Amino acid sequence: LLVFYSIGLAVNFSILGLVASLTGRLFGQVQSSPIAHIIVGNIIIFFGLSLVGVFSIPLPNFSKKAHSEKGTIFGAFGLGFASGLVAAPCTSAVLGALLAYVATRQNLLVGSLLLFTFALGLSTLLIIVGVTSREILKAPGLAKFSEILEKVFAYLLILLGEYFIFKAGMLSI
């Protein structure tokens, strides 16, 4: 199921690459717009607050099936595709640079393949963590360390969101 999750994520990123290639200059203008920075910043803060535990984001039904023992390949693919929207803020620096590059090239094949390859590389890390995390967390003390690490990254996400909002203010000056 992890492979289909990865393919879903890669398809999502490929579509982003196609859109960036098709829109060219328009994508660059949107990317440098203060409004886009405010939207992205607030989305990142939203997910950071969720990780801290301020509120809970309910999972859709297909993702619950993908997490269960009897999950389907379509559920895993759908979860991977949907998580591309969540993973985008986490990889925003690299993803933004790739999308800007693809937008300047305006080549559909290069755009989709470059983002597909990027997503597969990202997915490789996710597969390694997914396969090994269950065994690693059995080690004494690592579950507590994992909780602390999750909180640290949640606060880093919130700071990153604040940075995007600060940058929006600098762009509007």
Buried (B, 14 or more C-beta within 10 A) or exposed (E): BBEBBBBBBBBBBBBBBBBBBBBBEEBBEEBEBBEBBBBBBEBBBBBBBBBBEEEEEEEEEBBEBBEEEEBBBEBBBBBBBBBBEEBBBBBBEEBEEBBBBBBBBBEBEBBBBBBBBBBBEBBEEBBEEBEEEEEEEEEEEEEEEEEEEEEEEBEEBBEBBBEBBEBBEEBEE
